[in-house]
Amino acid sequence: MGTGLLRQWLPRSSRRLHTAGVKARQRRGDIWVPQCISNNAAQPDNSTVHLINAGFVYQPNAGVFHFLPLGLRVLEKIERLVDRHMRSVGASKAALSSLSRQSLWQKSGRLSAGGELFRLRDRSRVDWLLAPTHEEEFTEMVRHGGTLRTSTQLRLYQIGRKYRDELRPRGGLLRGKEFIMKDLYTFDRTPEAALATYDEIRAAYRNFFDELGLPYAEARADSGTMGGSLSHEYHFPDDQGEDTVIVCSNCEHARNVEFVPTLARSITKLPNKRAQALADAASSTTVSRDFISEDRSTLVRVLVSKNGKSDTEAKSSVNTHVVKAALFGHAEVDTGIQEEAARKIFLSNPSLSQEGEKDGIGRRRRIIYLLDKSVDFEHFLAGFEPDESVGEVEAWAMHSSPDRESGASPIDLLIPSKGDVCPSCKTGVLSVQNSIEIGHTFHLGTRYSSKFNLVYLAEQSKLPTLYQMGCHGIGVSRLVAAAARLRAPTGKEKSWSLQWPKVIAPYHVTVIGSTESPDQIQASHEMYDALESTQTKHFIEYPVKYHVKYHVKYHVKYRVKYRVKYHVDHPIEHYRYIERYQFDVHSSHIFDICIRFDHTVVTDDAAVEMINSLYASIREVVEAYEALPLPVFKADFFRYLILLARGGIYSDIDTRALKSALKWLPSGYDRSTVGLVAGIEADPDRPDWAEWYARRVQLCQWTIQAKVGHPVLVDVVAAITEETLDMKKKNMLTKGEEPQKSVMEFTGPGIWTDAVFNYFNNPDYFDVRSRTSNVSYSDFFSITQPKQMGDVVILPITSFSPGVGHMGSKATSNPMAFVKHAFKGSWKSHG
């Protein structure tokens, strides 16, 4: 009966929806890439802003991110790469719950130190937390599992979501409230075996980052609250990173600036001396900086050599991490208190500071002098004389011990600087690099096994012996942001595409197909299928009509994201045909009036280099630019291309600024809502207007202001590219000869004006359903003041065409006159 029912559920072969062995071809349209615009205008270089604008992630709230299809592909590729390298060291994968019992964290001692823990209580009044890491849970699980009874080691890992109640989330994916991490936990029976495991995991990490193909540094690090005596961090270099890594040019010396090696230190009781006289301890060659302990009972006075620095510079060079490490066991130093405040706090109770009495909880007021290795202790001691006129203060001096243990270092209180001699090899020089931490390995020893009684019976003694543990993490979601930031272009091209390492790139190849004929469809299918046998990840796309235009628009939008809320940058580009057209740039006065702007005069040769650089990944654009037959066409095309990629203002070299560009918009305008500013060139109210102009209301292109990636610029660039390549294909373009289509229509004010009005009527950007008719030229007849429509402001004819004497143009002295065009007509003399 059961078998019969089962057979009824089996589909008949004639009804099968899929054919065995045949995979559906993935189409671009099947991949959801939303136009997510980041509002984080204050940090335009943030890698997460790039990820949001490229449609990889979505940010619903501060510190919280959703991975979208493209971002998820990158994330999954990183996870698969991690899995492969974890298998190489014999690790088994698990998946623990994000909920962890607070009682376990109480047992380990980390609950009281967990200020960033998400805590919750269920209806049974059981206390839980959202785990930021799983040392407690793994240790407890292994203790109950009993899997180590017949094994000398165990390696378990997981890749999952972790949680941290960040008070001020920052850096996007780099420091949020939720993150994805790989955490590996190792269990060994002896310290020697645990250290061998630690080295093996470090080697696996190096292999992982080597395969990722991004520059990284492995640095010795402080173990912090995790515990243990040995740890290493893995960093990507980044000028804005929160960490600082010190690396030697000659040896393997590399460490986080927060890591302090074992210090060879001695502490000596000093003669009593009144607190008010303590400042005399510093000499002309040394400087002191004061700190106070957390319990406010101890003043720590750090003495370092000036080495030619001012007092302020020498004080700022004190490494507070070394100060805290040196005083460990004697005082817990509060490095967040300013020097003057520390002194006042210490001296605020004279009865304690002068008479040496104990306070209510038994702490004696004292002063500890902490001497840098450059300060000679004997010289310091010789100059330290007691002052018995005013009470007593307990004073101590901590200094570098002359009898150092193996591996111990003298007390070096100065922050390492670029060019310092390496303390390890003594021959290399140090480099100091800001960085982003993306991995960390810890040798924990018995830090957790002792808390949870994770033991085994030793073979010889048959006594319960604690397991040696290690934990090893990689920030998986952090890697997405760090890799995007590390490979993102900088400078004026900062808005361009994310360039992923091949091993984690969401796709490698886009097959652009054509639907013009069955043969072309078949050809694109064959190309797609041929790629199936390779290791590439690819998809296919069939643009609805003209594949070149679609391809250009898609890739331009993908690489140059339009953000209307961003400020307008301040470059002004001037195009100049250098070979046959000489013009005195200083006579334009635009440099003198627009003094807060960054001016660039671009020659024709420089324009070629800029286009090749800015559009290197969109070869159709470069090919179209090179194919244009006359300089005038290239000059027109160049202005759209440069504004699309860099934003700012384009203005012909023969223009003269009458007022600063900062005054183009009235004071009442919200500049964060304006993405494009264009001016009317012609508004001829006469029946024969078509004999003189390309459009009834014609927009000028000798001066344009725009933000990076504006949709109007995308459309005009795609249209010119498509038509140019089509004409080239049909052999309709000859170098030095004007094509059949006039410059006014091909690249000039005709196509420019059309692009703006097409934008006004595009339902993707405007709610056209509420209109009774399309926006047309009549909406801008005879305007005398700026008119804003959406994010576009159209200026009246007087603004960029003052003094022409007709069509309503006013004199250059008019308040609305901003730019005067000299109409040199350089293109007329050379085509």
Secondary structure, 3 states (H helix, E strand, C coil): CHHHHHHHHCCCHHHCCCCCCCCCCCEHHHCCCCCCCCCCCCCCCCHHHHHHHCCCEEEEECCEEEECHHHHHHHHHHHHHHHHHHHCCCCEECCCCCEEEHHHHHHHCCCCCCCCCEEEECCCCCEEEECCCCHHHHHHHHHHHCCCCCCCEEEEEEEEEEECCCCCCECHHHECCEEEEEEEEEEECCHHHHHHHHHHHHHHHHHHHHHHCCCCEEEECCCHHHCCCEEEEEEEECCCCCEEEEEECCCCCEEECCCCCCECEEEEEECCECHHHHHHHCCCCEEEEEEEECCCCEEEEEEEECCCCCHHHHHHCECHHHHHHHCCCCCCEECCCCHHHHHHHHHCCHHHHHHCCECCCCCECEEEEEECCCCCHHHHHHCCCCECCCCCCEEEEEEECCCCCCCCECCCCECCCCCCECCCCCCCEEEEEEEEEEEEEEEEECCCCCCCCCEEECCCCCCEEECEEEEEEEEHHHHHHHHHHHHCCCHHHCCCCCCCCHHHCCCCEEEECCCCCHHHHHHHHHHHHHHHCCCCCEEEECCCCCHHHHHHHHHHHHHCCCCCCCCCCCEEEEEECCCCCCCCHHHHCHHHHCCCCEEEEEEHHHHHHHHHHHCCCCHHHHHHHHHCCCHHHHHHHHHHHHHHHHCEEEECCCEEECCCHHHCCCCCCCHHHCCEEEEEEECCCCCCHHHCCCCCCEECCCEEEECCCCHHHHHHHHHHHHHHHHHHHCCCCCCCCCCCCCHHHHCCHHHHHHHHHHHHCCCCCCCHHHCCCCCCHHHHCCCCCCEEECCEEEECHHHHCCCCCCCCCCCCCCCCCCEEECCCCHHHHCC
